[in-house]
Amino acid sequence: MRIGMFALAAGAPLDDVVARARLARDAGLDSVFFGHVPSWDALMVAALAGREAPGLEVGTAVLPTWPRHPLALASQALTAQATAGGRFTLGIGPSHPPVIEGAHGIAYERPARHVREYLSALRPLLRGEDVEYRGETLTAVGTVDAPGATPPPVIISALGPAMLRVAGELADGTVTTWTGAAAIADHIVPSITRAAEAAGRPAPRVLAGVVVALTTDPDGVRRKLAEQFGGASAFPGYRAILDRQGLSGVHETVVAGDEAAVERELRRFADAGATDLLISPRGDTARVLEFAASLRRPPVTATRGAPA
């Protein structure tokens, strides 16, 4: 299982946000993915991070689809791919009604249908093909000429059955949030894998996002996260995946405790079939990242007759 870092493209001057990629690389991680909020543009930050941290996969997790037309996003994504030296992964998703309707004034209707149509237009545009797509939720007519650029992989934020079918059929994988290892094993991996197999497509990536803290006060960490992000528990997509897990709020998905407890929980994601783990560190960021990177090595098991 690959292990990377998730970071919001916000909260600091641009140079400091981009420097988070160097922090991930220096810790020995495989990737850094930037989340979208109303601040620095996550796609541009990822592109700059690719230049700042050679050898590291960079990406978005995720950009909202509704405000960016596929023609515009294809051009931006190919630019990011070229800037990052071919190490960029584009993560997109429909976001949530309070964001799309409340902030952008765009009707949030049939999100799975919208993402299916969006990918149907976007992916050939990323390949440099002429596109004339007219669907129920969008129209895209044109081409994007980006000489020398290669199409980036595309993942989507898929948690429910309809979105997981779209991910398996048309995307390269899914990126999850507020989803524990049991739900990855019982719901996410089987659903997206079945869809990919039925469509004759390769096995999809499953990037599992998880908040991690090394702490002697795990309950305190969860209380603080509930204060900061508890409102997300009411978003329909998150509410559905929390209900599936029997959880009351997003704070209950946090992995927190001492090294042994955190290692035990994080290894469960590998056992569940996640291909990637995206760590969102709480507390001492460098310590959490270095510890996470150490888990890329297989656990040491004592052999008979050898000292344990």
SEDRENFI-918462 format. One record per residue: x, y, z negated of N, C-alpha, C, O in turn; residue in three letters. Coordinates in steps of 0.1 Angstrom, whole numbers, plus 5000, padded with zeros to 4 digits. Layout:
XYZXYZXYZXYZALA...
***
This chain:
500849885000500050005000500950125000501850144992MET500650215010501350345010500850434999499650434996ARG501650524994501250614983501650754987502750784990ILE500650844987500850984990500251074980499751024969GLY500351204983499751304974498651374981498651404993MET497651404973496551494977496751634970496951634958PHE496651734978496751874972495751964979495551954991ALA495152054972494352154978495252264984496252294979LEU494752314996495552415002495152554996494552635003ALA495452564983494952684976495752694963496552604959ALA495452804955495952814942497252874940497752894929GLY497952914951499252964951499553034964498853014974ALA500653124964501053174977501353064987501652954983PRO501253105000501453005011502652925010502652805011LEU503852985007505152915007505052814996505652704997ASP504452844985504352754973503452634977503752514973ASP502352654984501452544988502252454997502152334996VAL502952515007503652425017504752345010505052235013VAL505352404999506452344992505952214985506752134981ALA504652194983504152074977504551954986504651844980ARG504651974999505151865007506551815004506851705003ALA507451915001508751884997508751804984509551714982ARG507851844975507751784962507451634964507951544957LEU506451614973506051474975507151394982507451274978ALA507851454991508951384998510051354988510551244988ARG510451454980511551434971511251324960512151264954ASP509951314957509551214947509551074953509550974946ALA509651064967509750934973508350884978508250764981GLY507450974980506150934985506050925000507050975007LEU505050875005504850845020504250965027504450985039ASP503351045020502551135027502051245018502151235005SER501551355024500751455016499651495025499751525037VAL498451495019497251545026496651665019496551665007PHE496251765027495751885021494251895022493651865033PHE493551935012492151945011491652085015492452185012GLY490552105021489952225025489152295014488352235008HIS489452415011488652505003488752645009489652665018VAL487952745005488052875011489352945006489353034997PRO490452915013491752975009492652955022492152985033SER493852915020494752885032494152775040493452685035TRP494352785053493752685062494552555061495752545063ASP493852445057494452325054495152265066496252205064ALA494652275078495352225090496652295092497652235095LEU496652425091497852505094498852475083500052465085MET498452455070499352425059499952285062501152275060VAL499152195067499752055070500752065081501752005080ALA500452145091501452165102502752225097503852175101ALA502652325089503852385083504552285074505852285074LEU503852205067504452115058505252005066506251955061ALA504751975077505451875086506851925090507751845091GLY506952055092508252115095509152115082510352095083ARG508552145071509252165059509752035053510752025046GLU509051925056509351795049509551685060508651605062ALA510651685068510751585079510651445073511151415062PRO509951355081509851215077508551185069508251075068GLY507851295064506651275056505451285065505351375073LEU504551195064503251205070502451325064502451335052GLU501851405072501051515067499651505073499551455084VAL498651565066497351555072496351635064496751705054GLY495151635068494051705062493051605056492851495062THR492451635045491551545038490551625030490751635018ALA489551685036489251685050488851815054488551905046VAL488751845068488251965073486751945076486351845082LEU485852045072484452035076484252045091484952125098PRO483451965097483151965111482252075116482552135126THR481252105108480252195113480752325117480452375128TRP481652395110482152525114483152525125483352635131PRO483752415129484752415139484252325151484052205150ARG484152395163483752315175484752215179485952245177HIS484452105184485452005188486552055198487652015196PRO486152145207487152205215488152285207489352285210LEU487752365198488652445190489552355181490752375180ALA488852255175489652165166490652085173491752055168LEU490252035185491251955193492452035196493651985195ALA492352165200493452245202494352265190495552255190SER493652295179494352315166495152185162496252185157GLN494452075163495051945159496251905167497251855162ALA496151925180497251895189498451985186499651945187LEU498152115182499252205179499852155166501152155164THR499052115156499652065143500451935146501451915139ALA499951855154500751725157502051755163503051695159GLN502151855172503451895178504351955168505551935168ALA503752045160504552115150505152015140506252035135THR504351915136504751815126505651705132505951615125ALA505951715145506751605151506051475152506751365151GLY504751475154504051355156503651285143503351165143GLY503651355132503451285119502151345112502051345100ARG501251395121500051455116498851365117498651305127PHE498051355107496751285107495651375104495651445094THR494651375113493451465112492351405104491851295108LEU492051455092490851415085489751515085489951635083GLY488551465089487451555090486251485083486251365080ILE485151575081483951525075482851625076483151745078GLY481651585073480551685074480451775062479551875063PRO481151765052481151845039479751815033479251705033SER479151925027477951905018477052015021477452125025HIS475751995019474752095021474952235015474852335021PRO475352235002475652374996476752445003476652575003PRO477652375009478752445016478352485030478452605034VAL477752395038477452415052476252515053476252605061ILE475252485045474052565046474152695038473852805042GLU474652685025474752795016475852895021475553015020GLY476952855025478052945028478152975043478353095046ALA477852885052477952905066476652935073476652985084HIS475552905066474252925073473952835084473152875093GLY474552715084474352615094473452505089473652455078ILE472452465096471552355091472352225090473052185099ALA472152165078472852035075471851925078471151875069TYR471851885091470851785095471551665101472451675109GLU471151545097471551415102473151415103473751405114ARG473751425091475251435091475951315098476951335105PRO475451195096476151075103475951085118476951055125ALA474851125123474651145138475551255142476151245153ARG475651365135476551475138477951425139478651465149HIS478451355129479851315130480151215141481151215147VAL479151125144479251035155479451115168480351085176ARG478651215170478651295182479951375182480551395193GLU480351425171481551505170482751425175483651465182TYR482851305169484051215173483951175188484951165195LEU482751155193482551115207483051225216483551195227SER483051355212483551465220485051485216485851505225ALA485451475204486751515199487851415204488851465209LEU487551285203488651195206489151195220490351195223ARG488251205230488751225244489451355246490351365254PRO488951465239489651595240491051585235491951635241LEU491251505224492651485219493551405228494751425228LEU492951325237493651255247493951335260494551285269ARG493451455260493651545272492651515283492851555294GLY491551445280490551415291489551525293489351605284GLU489051535305487951625308486651565301486351445302ASP485951655293484851615285483651685289483651815291VAL482551615291481251685293480251605284479651505288GLU480151645272479351575262478151665258478351775254TYR476951605259475751685255474951585246474351495250ARG475051615233474351535223473151605217472851715221GLY472651545206471551605199472051715190471251815187GLU473251705185473751805175474851895180475151995174THR475451865192476451955197476651925212476251825218LEU477252025219477652015233479052055234479552155228THR479851975241481252015244481551985258481451875263ALA482052085265482352075279483752145282483852265279VAL484652065286485952125289487152025286486851905285GLY488352075286489551995283490552085275490352205275THR491452015269492552085261493852035267494151915266VAL494552125272495852095279496952125269497252245266ASP497652025263498752045254499851955258500051845253ALA500651995268501751915273502651865263503251935255PRO502851735263503851665254503251625241503951555233GLY502051675237501451635224500851505225500251465236ALA500951425215500251295214499051305205499051385195THR497951235208496751245200497051195185497651095183PRO496651275176496851235162495751135158494651135163PRO496051045148495050955143493951045136494251155132PRO492750995136491651065130490950975120490550865123VAL490851035108490050965097488951055093488951175096ILE487850995087486751065083486451035068486750935063ILE485751135062485251105048483951025048482951085050SER484150895047482950805048482850735034483750665030ALA481650745028481350675016480150595017480050485011LEU479150635025477850565026477850475038478750475046GLY476850385039476850285049476850345063477550295072PRO476050445066476050495079477350565083477750545095ALA477950635074479250695078480350595079481250615087MET480250485071481350385072481150315086482250275091LEU479950295091479850245104480450335115481150285124ARG480250465113480850555123482350545122483050545132VAL482850545110484350535108484950415114485950425121ALA484250295112484750175118484750175133485650115139GLY483650235139483450225153484250325161484750305172GLU484450445155485050555162486250625157486950695164LEU486550605144487750665138488750565135488650445137ALA489850615129490950525125490950485111491850415106ASP489950535103489850495089488950595082488350685087GLY488950575069488250665060489150705048490050645045THR488750825043489450875031488350895021487350955023VAL488550835009487450844999487850934987489050974986THR486850974980487051044968486051004957484950964961THR486351014945485450984934484950834935483850804932TRP485850754940485550614942486550524936487750524940THR486150434927487050344920487350224928486850194939GLY488350144922488850024929487749924932487749864943ALA486849904923485749804924484849844936484549754944ALA484549974938483750014949484450004962483949974973ALA485750024962486650004974486549864978486349834990ILE486649774969486649624972485349574976485249494986ALA484249614970482949564972482149634983481249574989ASP482449754985481649834995482449895006482149875018HIS483449975003484150055013484849965023484649965035ILE485749875018486549795027485749695035485849685048VAL484749625029483949535037483149605048483049555059PRO482549715044481649785054482449845066482049825077SER483549915063484249975075484949865083485149875095ILE485449755076486049645084485049575093485449545104THR483849545088482849485097482549575109482449515120ARG482449705107482149785118483249795128482949795140ALA484449795123485649795133485649665140485949665152ALA485549555133485549425140484449415151484749365162GLU483249455147482149445157482449535169481949505180ALA483149645167483449725179484749695186485149755196ALA485349585181486649535188487749635185488649645194GLY487749695174488849795171489749745160489449645153ARG490949805159491949755149491449775135490549855133PRO492049705126491749715112491949865108492949925110ALA490949925101491050065098491850095085491950005077PRO492350215084492950255072491950295062490850345065ARG492250265049491350305038492250385028493050325021VAL492150515029492950605020492050645008491050715009LEU492450584997491650604984492250724976493350714971ALA491450824975491850944967491550914952490450874949GLY492450944944492250924929493051034921494151064924VAL492351084911492951174902493651094891493151004885VAL494951134889495851054880496451154870496951254873VAL496451104857497151184847497851084837497350984833ALA499151114834499851044824499751124811500251234810LEU499051064802498651144790498351054778498050934780THR498451114766498051044754496551074751496051024741THR495951154759494551204757493751194769493351294775ASP493451064774492751054786491351104786490851164795PRO490651104774489351154773489351304774488451364780ASP490351374769490551514771490751554785490151654790GLY491451474793491651504807490351494814490051574823VAL489551394811488251374818487351484814486551534823ARG487351534802486451644798486751764805485951834810ARG488051794807488451914814488151904828487652004834LYS488351794835487951774849486451794850485951844860LEU485651744841484151754842483851904841482851944848ALA484551984833484252124833484552194846483852284850GLU485652154852486052214865485252164877484952244886GLN485052034878484451984890483151904888482651834897PHE482551914876481351844873480251874883479351784885GLY480151994888479152024898479151934910478051914916GLY480251884914480351794926479551674924479151604934ALA479251634911478551504909477151514915476451414917SER476651634917475251654922475151654937474151644943ALA476351664944476351664958475751524963476251424958PHE474851524972474251394976475151284979474951164974PRO476251304987477151204991477951144979478051024977GLY478351234970479051194958478051124948478451024942TYR476851184947475951124938475650974942475450894933ARG475550944954475250814959476350714955476150604951ALA477650754958478750664955478950654940479350544935ILE478650754932478650744917477650654912477850564904LEU476450664918475350574914475650424917475350334909ASP476250404928476650274932477650214922477650094920ARG478450294916479450254906478850254892479550214882GLN477650304890477050314877477750424868477850404856GLY478150524875478850634868477950764867477150784876LEU478150834856477350964855477951084862477251174866SER479251084863479951194869481251164875481851064872GLY481851264882483051244889484251224879485251154882VAL484151274867485151264857485451124853486551094849HIS484451034855484650894851485550814860485850704857GLU485850874872486750804881488150834879489050774885THR488550924870489850964867490650844861490150774853VAL491850824866492750724861493750794852494550874856VAL493650774839494450844829494850754817494150664814ALA496050784812496550704801498050694801498650774808GLY498550604794500050584794500450514807499650474815ASP501750494809502250434821501650294824501350264836GLU501550214814501050074816499650074820499250004829ALA498850164814497350174817497150224831496350174839ALA497950324835497850384848498250294859497650274869VAL499450224857499950124866498850014869498649974880GLU498349964858497349864859496149904868495649824877ARG495650024866494550074873494850104888494050074897GLU496050164890496450194904496650064912496350064924LEU497249964906497449844914496149774918496149694927ARG495149804911493849744914493349804928492649734935ARG493749914932493449974945494049894956493449864967PHE495349854954495949764964495249634965495049574976ALA494949574954494149444953492849464960492249364966ASP492249584960490949604965490949614980489949614987ALA492149634986492249645001492549785006492549805018GLY492749884997493150015001494550005008495449945003ALA494650075020495950075027496850195021498050185022THR496150295016496850415011496250454998495050444996ASP497050514989496550574977496950724978498150754980LEU496050814976496350954976496151004962495051014957LEU497251034956497351074942497051224941497751304947ILE496051264933495851404929496351414914495551384905SER497551474912498051464899497451574890497151684894PRO497351534877496951634867498051634856498651534853ARG498251754851499251764841500651784847500851874855GLY501551704843502951714848503051654862503151534863ASP502951734872502851694886504051604890503951494895THR505251654887506451584891506551444884506851344891ALA506151444872506251314865505251214871505551094873ARG504051264874503051174879503451124893503251004896VAL503951214901504351174915505551074915505550974922LEU506551094906507651004905507150874900507650764905GLU506250874891505750744886504950674897505150544899PHE504150744904503450684915504350624926504050514931ALA505450694929506350644939507050514934507350434943ALA507250504921507850384916506950264919507450144919SER505650284920504750174922504750114937504250014940LEU505550184946505650134959506550014959506549934969ARG507349994948508149874947507249764941506449794932ARG507349644945506549534939506949514924508049544920PRO505949484916506249464902507249354899507349254907PRO508149364889509149274886508549164877507949194867VAL508749034881508248924873509448844869510348814876THR509348804856510448724851510448584856509348524857ALA511548524859511648384863511948294851512548344842THR511648174852511848084841513348074838514148054847ARG513648094826515048084822515848214823516948224819GLY515148314828515848444830515248534819514148524815ALA516048634815515548724805514448814810514448854821PRO513348834802512248904806512449054804511649144807ALA
***
